[in-house]
Structure formats: structure tokens, C-alpha cells
């Protein structure tokens, strides 16, 4: 089984072509899909992260939740936080990683990775 590190918390299994958690080796989803689809998702209201600095105030540094929210993606196997992003309401998760598997296999087989 050949695994390649992609990010701090993600790797891919070249044999099964799956995204895996680097912490617990849990298989998330096919590398042909957005890895975030294989994660547990928690959408957070910005005010839960940025409470008012003065208790009686209604103002804080939190963006308005009608404009954006913070989305956290966790490994379903061990609960490791894999990624966080800020998205407008109704926006799908960003597809931020797409790999050239053939090129990666070639690089791994000739020892350059």
C-alpha cells in the first residue's frame, strides 16, 4: 500500500485511490471526489467564535451570519480537524485539492516523491 502525504492531516492511498486521515488512517472518500464530502461537517455561527468583548455590547468582530459562516471538516474516525473555511450561506464546500494521479504514481515509482 503506497500512501502519499498531501497536507498536514490528509494523505492518499494510491492503491485504493482514497483520501485518508493521516492521524488514524481512516478512509474518507475516493480521490476523484472532494475529500470534504467524506468528513463530518460543522457549520459555525461566527458569533460563537467572536463573542462581544464587552458583555453588554451587541457588537463584536464577528461577521454577520447572513454574510458568512465558518465550516469545519473533521475526520469521522478520530475527530481530527482537517480543514476550516469561511463560506457564504448556501455555498457548497470549496473543492480545493485535485491531484494528477498518473503523474503522482510516476513520481512515486521513480523515487522523486
N, CA, C and O atoms as a MOPAC input file, in Angstrom:
PM7 MOZYME 1SCF
protein

 N      0.85500 1    -1.17700 1     0.00000 1
 C      0.00000 1     0.00000 1     0.00000 1
 C      0.90000 1     1.23900 1     0.00000 1
 O      1.70700 1     1.42600 1     0.91100 1
 N      0.76000 1     2.07000 1    -1.00900 1
 C      1.56100 1     3.29200 1    -1.13800 1
 C      0.70400 1     4.48400 1    -0.75500 1
 O     -0.30400 1     4.77400 1    -1.39900 1
 N      1.11700 1     5.17300 1     0.30200 1
 C      0.42200 1     6.38400 1     0.74000 1
 C      1.30100 1     7.59000 1     0.50800 1
 O      2.51400 1     7.54100 1     0.71000 1
 N      0.67700 1     8.67200 1     0.08000 1
 C      1.38700 1     9.91000 1    -0.20600 1
 C      0.77900 1    11.01900 1     0.64300 1
 O     -0.43600 1    11.21800 1     0.63900 1
 N      1.62900 1    11.74400 1     1.37300 1
 C      1.17900 1    12.86100 1     2.20000 1
 C      0.80900 1    14.03100 1     1.29100 1
 O      1.57700 1    14.42000 1     0.41200 1
 N     -0.38300 1    14.58400 1     1.52200 1
 C     -0.86300 1    15.71400 1     0.72100 1
 C     -0.91800 1    16.98400 1     1.56400 1
 O     -0.47200 1    18.04100 1     1.11800 1
 N     -1.45800 1    16.89200 1     2.77000 1
 C     -1.49800 1    18.03200 1     3.69400 1
 C     -1.10800 1    17.52500 1     5.08200 1
 O     -0.76900 1    16.35400 1     5.25300 1
 N     -1.16000 1    18.40300 1     6.05300 1
 C     -0.81600 1    18.02300 1     7.42000 1
 C     -1.68300 1    16.87200 1     7.93000 1
 O     -1.20700 1    16.02500 1     8.68600 1
 N     -2.95400 1    16.83800 1     7.51900 1
 C     -3.87200 1    15.82100 1     8.03100 1
 C     -4.44400 1    14.90600 1     6.96000 1
 O     -5.26700 1    14.04600 1     7.27500 1
 N     -4.03700 1    15.06200 1     5.70700 1
 C     -4.55800 1    14.23200 1     4.61800 1
 C     -3.44500 1    13.53200 1     3.86300 1
 O     -2.36600 1    14.08600 1     3.65000 1
 N     -3.73200 1    12.30800 1     3.46500 1
 C     -2.86700 1    11.57900 1     2.56200 1
 C     -3.75300 1    10.79500 1     1.61400 1
 O     -4.95000 1    10.63800 1     1.85400 1
 N     -3.15900 1    10.30200 1     0.53300 1
 C     -3.93700 1     9.46300 1    -0.37000 1
 C     -3.29700 1     8.08600 1    -0.43500 1
 O     -2.07900 1     7.93400 1    -0.34000 1
 N     -4.14000 1     7.11000 1    -0.59500 1
 C     -3.70900 1     5.73600 1    -0.80300 1
 C     -3.74500 1     5.52900 1    -2.31600 1
 O     -4.82100 1     5.50000 1    -2.91300 1
 N     -2.57100 1     5.38500 1    -2.93600 1
 C     -2.50400 1     5.24300 1    -4.38800 1
 C     -3.08900 1     3.91500 1    -4.87800 1
 O     -3.55600 1     3.82500 1    -6.01300 1
 N     -3.06500 1     2.88900 1    -4.02900 1
 C     -3.60600 1     1.58900 1    -4.43500 1
 C     -5.13000 1     1.60500 1    -4.51900 1
 O     -5.71300 1     1.10800 1    -5.48300 1
 N     -5.76800 1     2.17900 1    -3.50200 1
 C     -7.24300 1     2.19700 1    -3.47200 1
 C     -7.82300 1     3.50400 1    -3.99700 1
 O     -9.03400 1     3.62600 1    -4.17500 1
 N     -6.94200 1     4.49000 1    -4.24700 1
 C     -7.34500 1     5.82400 1    -4.71000 1
 C     -8.37200 1     6.45000 1    -3.77000 1
 O     -9.45300 1     6.86500 1    -4.18900 1
 N     -8.00400 1     6.50600 1    -2.47800 1
 C     -8.87000 1     7.09800 1    -1.46700 1
 C     -8.11400 1     8.13100 1    -0.64400 1
 O     -6.91800 1     7.99700 1    -0.38500 1
 N     -8.85400 1     9.17600 1    -0.23600 1
 C     -8.33600 1    10.13800 1     0.73800 1
 C     -8.34600 1     9.44900 1     2.09000 1
 O     -9.29200 1     8.72800 1     2.40800 1
 N     -7.29500 1     9.66000 1     2.89900 1
 C     -7.20100 1     9.05900 1     4.22900 1
 C     -6.74300 1    10.10500 1     5.24100 1
 O     -6.01400 1    11.03900 1     4.90900 1
 N     -7.18300 1     9.92600 1     6.46400 1
 C     -6.72300 1    10.76500 1     7.57300 1
 C     -5.31400 1    10.32100 1     7.95200 1
 O     -5.06400 1     9.12500 1     8.10900 1
 N     -4.40200 1    11.26100 1     8.09900 1
 C     -3.02700 1    10.92600 1     8.48000 1
 C     -2.92600 1    10.52900 1     9.94900 1
 O     -1.97400 1     9.85400 1    10.34100 1
 N     -3.89000 1    10.93700 1    10.75900 1
 C     -3.80800 1    10.63800 1    12.19200 1
 C     -4.25800 1     9.21600 1    12.51800 1
 O     -3.63200 1     8.54000 1    13.33400 1
 N     -5.35200 1     8.75300 1    11.87700 1
 C     -5.89600 1     7.43800 1    12.22800 1
 C     -6.00400 1     6.48800 1    11.04100 1
 O     -6.42600 1     5.34200 1    11.20000 1
 N     -5.62200 1     6.95900 1     9.84500 1
 C     -5.68700 1     6.16600 1     8.61400 1
 C     -7.10900 1     5.85400 1     8.14800 1
 O     -7.29500 1     5.01900 1     7.26300 1
 N     -8.10400 1     6.50400 1     8.72500 1
 C     -9.48900 1     6.30100 1     8.29600 1
 C     -9.63500 1     6.70900 1     6.83800 1
 O     -9.16100 1     7.77200 1     6.43800 1
 N    -10.29100 1     5.86800 1     6.04300 1
 C    -10.52300 1     6.17600 1     4.63400 1
 C    -11.74500 1     7.08200 1     4.53000 1
 O    -12.83200 1     6.72900 1     4.98500 1
 N    -11.55400 1     8.25100 1     3.92800 1
 C    -12.61300 1     9.25000 1     3.85700 1
 C    -13.51700 1     9.06700 1     2.64500 1
 O    -14.73000 1     8.91200 1     2.78600 1
 N    -12.91400 1     9.08600 1     1.43400 1
 C    -13.69500 1     9.07600 1     0.19900 1
 C    -12.73100 1     8.90600 1    -0.97500 1
 O    -11.52000 1     9.05100 1    -0.80800 1
 N    -13.25000 1     8.60400 1    -2.13800 1
 C    -12.44300 1     8.45800 1    -3.34200 1
 C    -11.68900 1     9.74900 1    -3.65400 1
 O    -12.21800 1    10.84200 1    -3.45100 1
 N    -10.44400 1     9.62600 1    -4.15000 1
 C     -9.67200 1    10.81600 1    -4.50700 1
 C    -10.26900 1    11.53800 1    -5.71200 1
 O     -9.85200 1    12.65100 1    -6.03300 1
 N    -11.22400 1    10.92600 1    -6.37200 1
 C    -11.88700 1    11.55800 1    -7.50900 1
 C    -13.00900 1    12.49100 1    -7.06000 1
 O    -13.66200 1    13.13100 1    -7.88400 1
 N    -13.22300 1    12.56200 1    -5.75500 1
 C    -14.23600 1    13.44600 1    -5.17100 1
 C    -13.56100 1    14.42800 1    -4.21500 1
 O    -12.39200 1    14.27300 1    -3.86100 1
 N    -14.31600 1    15.42900 1    -3.81400 1
 C    -13.84800 1    16.38900 1    -2.82700 1
 C    -13.73200 1    15.67900 1    -1.47100 1
 O    -14.71700 1    15.13100 1    -0.97700 1
 N    -12.54600 1    15.68600 1    -0.87400 1
 C    -12.33800 1    14.99500 1     0.40800 1
 C    -13.29600 1    15.48200 1     1.48900 1
 O    -13.60300 1    14.74300 1     2.42500 1
 N    -13.76300 1    16.70600 1     1.36700 1
 C    -14.65300 1    17.27400 1     2.38300 1
 C    -15.99100 1    16.53400 1     2.44400 1
 O    -16.66300 1    16.54800 1     3.47500 1
 N    -16.37400 1    15.88900 1     1.34200 1
 C    -17.61000 1    15.10000 1     1.31800 1
 C    -17.51200 1    13.87000 1     2.21200 1
 O    -18.53800 1    13.31900 1     2.61100 1
 N    -16.30400 1    13.43000 1     2.53300 1
 C    -16.11200 1    12.27900 1     3.40500 1
 C    -15.90800 1    12.64400 1     4.85800 1
 O    -15.67400 1    11.76800 1     5.69000 1
 N    -15.99100 1    13.91600 1     5.17300 1
 C    -15.75600 1    14.40500 1     6.54100 1
 C    -17.05100 1    14.68500 1     7.28100 1
 O    -18.11100 1    14.84500 1     6.67500 1
 N    -16.94700 1    14.74200 1     8.59400 1
 C    -18.02600 1    15.28100 1     9.41300 1
 C    -17.94700 1    16.79400 1     9.27700 1
 O    -16.85400 1    17.36200 1     9.26200 1
 N    -19.09500 1    17.44500 1     9.17900 1
 C    -19.12900 1    18.88400 1     8.91200 1
 C    -19.85400 1    19.60400 1    10.03900 1
 O    -20.90800 1    19.17000 1    10.50300 1
 N    -19.26400 1    20.70900 1    10.46700 1
 C    -19.89600 1    21.55200 1    11.48500 1
 C    -19.84400 1    22.99200 1    11.00100 1
 O    -18.76800 1    23.58300 1    10.90600 1
 N    -21.01200 1    23.55700 1    10.69400 1
 C    -21.09500 1    24.96300 1    10.27300 1
 C    -21.32500 1    25.80800 1    11.51700 1
 O    -22.30400 1    25.61700 1    12.23900 1
 N    -20.41800 1    26.74100 1    11.76100 1
 C    -20.47600 1    27.54000 1    12.98600 1
 C    -20.89200 1    28.96800 1    12.70500 1
 O    -20.43900 1    29.58700 1    11.74300 1
 N    -21.74800 1    29.47200 1    13.54700 1
 C    -22.13100 1    30.87600 1    13.53500 1
 C    -20.88700 1    31.67200 1    13.94900 1
 O    -20.27900 1    31.36800 1    14.97500 1
 N    -20.50200 1    32.68800 1    13.16500 1
 C    -19.30600 1    33.46700 1    13.51100 1
 C    -19.32500 1    34.05500 1    14.92000 1
 O    -18.27100 1    34.23600 1    15.53000 1
 N    -20.51700 1    34.35400 1    15.43800 1
 C    -20.58200 1    34.93700 1    16.78100 1
 C    -20.17100 1    33.93400 1    17.86200 1
 O    -19.83600 1    34.33400 1    18.97700 1
 N    -20.19200 1    32.62800 1    17.54300 1
 C    -19.73200 1    31.64100 1    18.52600 1
 C    -18.20500 1    31.65300 1    18.63900 1
 O    -17.65000 1    31.17300 1    19.62700 1
 N    -17.53800 1    32.19500 1    17.64100 1
 C    -16.07700 1    32.30100 1    17.66100 1
 C    -15.59500 1    33.67500 1    18.09600 1
 O    -14.50400 1    33.81400 1    18.65000 1
 N    -16.40900 1    34.68100 1    17.84500 1
 C    -16.04700 1    36.06900 1    18.15800 1
 C    -17.12000 1    36.70300 1    19.03000 1
 O    -17.90300 1    37.51900 1    18.54400 1
 N    -17.17100 1    36.34500 1    20.31000 1
 C    -18.17400 1    36.96100 1    21.18500 1
 C    -17.83500 1    38.42900 1    21.42900 1
 O    -16.69300 1    38.84500 1    21.23900 1
 N    -18.82500 1    39.20800 1    21.85000 1
 C    -18.54700 1    40.62300 1    22.16700 1
 C    -17.48600 1    40.73300 1    23.25100 1
 O    -17.44000 1    39.91500 1    24.17000 1
 N    -16.62800 1    41.75300 1    23.14100 1
 C    -15.57500 1    41.95300 1    24.13400 1
 C    -16.11900 1    42.57700 1    25.41100 1
 O    -15.57000 1    42.37500 1    26.49400 1
 N    -17.18200 1    43.32200 1    25.27800 1
 C    -17.83800 1    43.92000 1    26.43000 1
 C    -19.17600 1    43.20200 1    26.58300 1
 O    -19.99000 1    43.23700 1    25.66000 1
 N    -19.42900 1    42.55000 1    27.72200 1
 C    -20.61600 1    41.70800 1    27.88100 1
 C    -21.94400 1    42.36600 1    27.48700 1
 O    -22.80800 1    41.69800 1    26.91700 1
 N    -22.12200 1    43.63600 1    27.77500 1
 C    -23.40700 1    44.28500 1    27.49500 1
 C    -23.53400 1    44.73600 1    26.03700 1
 O    -24.62100 1    45.12300 1    25.60600 1
 N    -22.46500 1    44.69100 1    25.29200 1
 C    -22.47000 1    45.16000 1    23.90300 1
 C    -23.05100 1    44.11500 1    22.96200 1
 O    -22.93500 1    42.91500 1    23.21100 1
 N    -23.66700 1    44.56400 1    21.89700 1
 C    -24.15400 1    43.64200 1    20.88700 1
 C    -23.21000 1    43.58800 1    19.69400 1
 O    -23.44900 1    42.84000 1    18.74600 1
 N    -22.14200 1    44.37600 1    19.73600 1
 C    -21.18800 1    44.40600 1    18.64000 1
 C    -19.96600 1    43.54900 1    18.96900 1
 O    -19.55100 1    43.44900 1    20.12300 1
 N    -19.40800 1    42.94300 1    17.93900 1
 C    -18.17700 1    42.16200 1    18.09400 1
 C    -17.42400 1    42.20300 1    16.76300 1
 O    -17.82700 1    42.90700 1    15.83700 1
 N    -16.35600 1    41.46300 1    16.67500 1
 C    -15.60200 1    41.37400 1    15.43300 1
 C    -16.14400 1    40.27100 1    14.52600 1
 O    -15.57700 1    40.01300 1    13.46400 1
 N    -17.22300 1    39.62500 1    14.92600 1
 C    -17.80100 1    38.53200 1    14.14100 1
 C    -18.51100 1    39.06600 1    12.90300 1
 O    -19.26900 1    40.03300 1    12.98000 1
 N    -18.25800 1    38.42200 1    11.74800 1
 C    -19.04200 1    38.77900 1    10.56700 1
 C    -20.50800 1    38.40100 1    10.78400 1
 O    -20.81300 1    37.50200 1    11.56800 1
 N    -21.38500 1    39.07200 1    10.10500 1
 C    -22.81200 1    38.77100 1    10.20100 1
 C    -23.06800 1    37.39000 1     9.60100 1
 O    -22.56900 1    37.08900 1     8.51700 1
 N    -23.84200 1    36.54300 1    10.29500 1
 C    -24.07400 1    35.18200 1     9.81100 1
 C    -24.91600 1    35.14500 1     8.53600 1
 O    -25.00800 1    34.10100 1     7.89000 1
 N    -25.52900 1    36.26900 1     8.16900 1
 C    -26.24400 1    36.30600 1     6.89000 1
 C    -25.26800 1    36.46900 1     5.72600 1
 O    -25.63800 1    36.28900 1     4.56600 1
 N    -24.01000 1    36.81200 1     6.04900 1
 C    -22.98000 1    37.00500 1     5.02400 1
 C    -22.07000 1    35.78500 1     4.91900 1
 O    -21.70000 1    35.38000 1     3.81700 1
 N    -21.70900 1    35.20100 1     6.05700 1
 C    -20.81400 1    34.04000 1     6.02000 1
 C    -20.94500 1    33.22400 1     7.30100 1
 O    -21.48200 1    33.67600 1     8.31200 1
 N    -20.43500 1    32.01300 1     7.20900 1
 C    -20.32300 1    31.15800 1     8.37700 1
 C    -19.03000 1    30.35800 1     8.24800 1
 O    -18.48300 1    30.22900 1     7.15200 1
 N    -18.54600 1    29.82400 1     9.35800 1
 C    -17.31100 1    29.05300 1     9.37000 1
 C    -17.67100 1    27.57200 1     9.33000 1
 O    -18.48100 1    27.09600 1    10.12500 1
 N    -17.06500 1    26.86200 1     8.40500 1
 C    -17.34900 1    25.44000 1     8.24000 1
 C    -16.10000 1    24.65600 1     8.62000 1
 O    -15.00800 1    24.91400 1     8.11200 1
 N    -16.27800 1    23.69900 1     9.51900 1
 C    -15.17100 1    22.86300 1     9.97800 1
 C    -15.38400 1    21.44000 1     9.46500 1
 O    -16.49700 1    20.91500 1     9.50600 1
 N    -14.31700 1    20.83000 1     8.98700 1
 C    -14.37000 1    19.48100 1     8.43400 1
 C    -13.51100 1    18.56900 1     9.29900 1
 O    -12.30900 1    18.79000 1     9.45000 1
 N    -14.15100 1    17.52200 1     9.87600 1
 C    -13.49300 1    16.62200 1    10.81500 1
 C    -13.40800 1    15.20400 1    10.26600 1
 O    -14.27800 1    14.77000 1     9.51100 1
 N    -12.35300 1    14.48400 1    10.65100 1
 C    -12.24400 1    13.06500 1    10.32400 1
 C    -13.31900 1    12.31400 1    11.10500 1
 O    -13.41100 1    12.47700 1    12.32200 1
 N    -14.13600 1    11.49400 1    10.43500 1
 C    -15.14700 1    10.73200 1    11.17200 1
 C    -14.55400 1     9.59400 1    12.01300 1
 O    -15.23300 1     9.04400 1    12.88000 1
 N    -13.28900 1     9.24400 1    11.75600 1
 C    -12.65800 1     8.16900 1    12.52300 1
 C    -12.10500 1     8.60900 1    13.85400 1
 O    -12.28300 1     7.92200 1    14.86000 1
 N    -11.42300 1     9.76700 1    13.87500 1
 C    -10.75900 1    10.19400 1    15.11700 1
 C    -11.14000 1    11.60400 1    15.57300 1
 O    -10.76300 1    12.01700 1    16.66900 1
 N    -11.87600 1    12.33800 1    14.75400 1
 C    -12.30700 1    13.68600 1    15.14700 1
 C    -11.28200 1    14.77000 1    14.89900 1
 O    -11.47500 1    15.89800 1    15.35200 1
 N    -10.19100 1    14.47400 1    14.19400 1
 C     -9.19200 1    15.49200 1    13.89300 1
 C     -9.78200 1    16.55200 1    12.96800 1
 O    -10.44100 1    16.22800 1    11.98000 1
 N     -9.54300 1    17.80700 1    13.29400 1
 C     -9.97300 1    18.90500 1    12.43200 1
 C     -9.04700 1    18.93300 1    11.21800 1
 O     -7.85200 1    19.19500 1    11.35100 1
 N     -9.59900 1    18.66400 1    10.03900 1
 C     -8.80300 1    18.57500 1     8.81500 1
 C     -8.72600 1    19.90700 1     8.08800 1
 O     -7.67900 1    20.25900 1     7.54500 1
 N     -9.81800 1    20.64200 1     8.07400 1
 C     -9.85400 1    21.89800 1     7.31500 1
 C    -10.95300 1    22.79400 1     7.87700 1
 O    -11.92400 1    22.31800 1     8.46600 1
 N    -10.78200 1    24.09100 1     7.68500 1
 C    -11.78300 1    25.09000 1     8.05200 1
 C    -11.86400 1    26.09600 1     6.92000 1
 O    -10.84400 1    26.47300 1     6.34300 1
 N    -13.07300 1    26.52900 1     6.60100 1
 C    -13.21800 1    27.58300 1     5.60500 1
 C    -14.40200 1    28.46200 1     5.94600 1
 O    -15.30900 1    28.06500 1     6.67800 1
 N    -14.37500 1    29.65200 1     5.40500 1
 C    -15.43700 1    30.62700 1     5.60400 1
 C    -16.23300 1    30.69700 1     4.30200 1
 O    -15.67200 1    30.96900 1     3.24100 1
 N    -17.54000 1    30.45100 1     4.38800 1
 C    -18.38400 1    30.39200 1     3.19400 1
 C    -19.64700 1    31.22100 1     3.35800 1
 O    -20.14900 1    31.37400 1     4.47200 1
 N    -20.16600 1    31.76100 1     2.25200 1
 C    -21.47200 1    32.40800 1     2.33000 1
 C    -22.56100 1    31.35600 1     2.48300 1
 O    -22.37300 1    30.21800 1     2.05100 1
 N    -23.69000 1    31.70300 1     3.08400 1
 C    -24.77700 1    30.73400 1     3.26100 1
 C    -25.19200 1    30.11500 1     1.92500 1
 O    -25.34000 1    30.81200 1     0.92200 1
 N    -25.37600 1    28.79100 1     1.93300 1
 C    -25.81500 1    28.08000 1     0.74200 1
 C    -24.70800 1    27.70300 1    -0.23100 1
 O    -24.95400 1    26.98500 1    -1.19900 1
 N    -23.49000 1    28.18100 1     0.01600 1
 C    -22.37800 1    27.87100 1    -0.88700 1
 C    -21.84300 1    26.47900 1    -0.57700 1
 O    -21.67600 1    26.13400 1     0.59300 1
 N    -21.56800 1    25.66500 1    -1.60800 1
 C    -21.00800 1    24.33300 1    -1.33300 1
 C    -19.56000 1    24.43800 1    -0.87100 1
 O    -18.90900 1    25.45400 1    -1.11300 1
 N    -19.05400 1    23.41600 1    -0.21800 1
 C    -17.64900 1    23.42700 1     0.19700 1
 C    -16.72400 1    23.61000 1    -1.00900 1
 O    -16.98900 1    23.09500 1    -2.09500 1
 N    -15.64800 1    24.34300 1    -0.79900 1
 C    -14.67900 1    24.58900 1    -1.85200 1
 C    -13.95200 1    23.29300 1    -2.20400 1
 O    -13.51300 1    22.55400 1    -1.32300 1
 N    -13.83400 1    23.03200 1    -3.49200 1
 C    -13.05600 1    21.86900 1    -3.95700 1
 C    -11.63500 1    22.37200 1    -4.17600 1
 O    -11.28900 1    22.83700 1    -5.26200 1
 N    -10.81900 1    22.27300 1    -3.13500 1
 C     -9.50700 1    22.92400 1    -3.14800 1
 C     -8.34100 1    22.02700 1    -3.54100 1
 O     -7.24800 1    22.53500 1    -3.78900 1
 N     -8.53100 1    20.71300 1    -3.60700 1
 C     -7.44500 1    19.81300 1    -3.97200 1
 C     -7.90200 1    18.84200 1    -5.05900 1
 O     -8.88600 1    18.12000 1    -4.89400 1
 N     -7.17700 1    18.84000 1    -6.15900 1
 C     -7.42100 1    17.86800 1    -7.22000 1
 C     -6.05100 1    17.42500 1    -7.72500 1
 O     -5.23500 1    18.24700 1    -8.14400 1
 N     -5.81300 1    16.12900 1    -7.68100 1
 C     -4.48500 1    15.60300 1    -7.96100 1
 C     -4.41400 1    14.90900 1    -9.31900 1
 O     -5.39100 1    14.32700 1    -9.79000 1
 N     -3.24000 1    14.98400 1    -9.93300 1
 C     -2.95100 1    14.23500 1   -11.15600 1
 C     -2.37800 1    12.88900 1   -10.69900 1
 O     -1.17400 1    12.76700 1   -10.47500 1
 N     -3.24200 1    11.89000 1   -10.56400 1
 C     -2.82200 1    10.60600 1   -10.00000 1
 C     -1.78000 1     9.89600 1   -10.85800 1
 O     -0.85300 1     9.29100 1   -10.32000 1
 N     -1.91400 1     9.95800 1   -12.17300 1
 C     -0.94200 1     9.28800 1   -13.04100 1
 C      0.45300 1     9.87900 1   -12.85300 1
 O      1.43200 1     9.14300 1   -12.72900 1
 N      0.54000 1    11.18800 1   -12.83200 1
 C      1.82300 1    11.84600 1   -12.61700 1
 C      2.37300 1    11.52700 1   -11.22300 1
 O      3.57200 1    11.29500 1   -11.06400 1
 N      1.50700 1    11.51500 1   -10.22900 1
 C      1.92900 1    11.20800 1    -8.86400 1
 C      2.45700 1     9.78400 1    -8.75800 1
 O      3.46900 1     9.54600 1    -8.09900 1
 N      1.77600 1     8.82800 1    -9.40700 1
 C      2.24500 1     7.44100 1    -9.40500 1
 C      3.62400 1     7.33900 1   -10.05800 1
 O      4.50700 1     6.63800 1    -9.56400 1
 N      3.79400 1     8.04300 1   -11.16800 1
 C      5.07900 1     8.03100 1   -11.85600 1
 C      6.18200 1     8.59000 1   -10.97100 1
 O      7.26400 1     8.01100 1   -10.87900 1
 N      5.90900 1     9.69900 1   -10.32900 1
 C      6.90500 1    10.31400 1    -9.44700 1
 C      7.23000 1     9.41800 1    -8.26200 1
 O      8.38000 1     9.35600 1    -7.82700 1
 N      6.22100 1     8.72000 1    -7.73500 1
 C      6.45700 1     7.82400 1    -6.60100 1
 C      7.23500 1     6.58200 1    -7.02400 1
 O      8.06000 1     6.08300 1    -6.25900 1
 N      6.98600 1     6.08400 1    -8.21400 1
 C      7.67100 1     4.88000 1    -8.66700 1
 C      9.13500 1     5.12400 1    -9.02400 1
 O      9.96200 1     4.21700 1    -8.92500 1
 N      9.45700 1     6.37100 1    -9.44600 1
 C     10.86300 1     6.64400 1    -9.79000 1
 C     11.62800 1     7.28400 1    -8.62700 1
 O     12.77800 1     7.69600 1    -8.77800 1
 N     10.96000 1     7.36100 1    -7.44500 1
 C     11.65400 1     7.82100 1    -6.24500 1
 C     11.74900 1     9.31300 1    -6.03800 1
 O     12.45200 1     9.75600 1    -5.13000 1
 N     11.06100 1    10.11300 1    -6.85200 1
 C     11.14300 1    11.56400 1    -6.67100 1
 C     10.18300 1    12.07500 1    -5.61400 1
 O     10.27800 1    13.23800 1    -5.22200 1
 N      9.27600 1    11.25900 1    -5.14600 1
 C      8.35300 1    11.65800 1    -4.06300 1
 C      8.60100 1    10.80300 1    -2.85200 1
 O      7.93500 1    10.97200 1    -1.83100 1

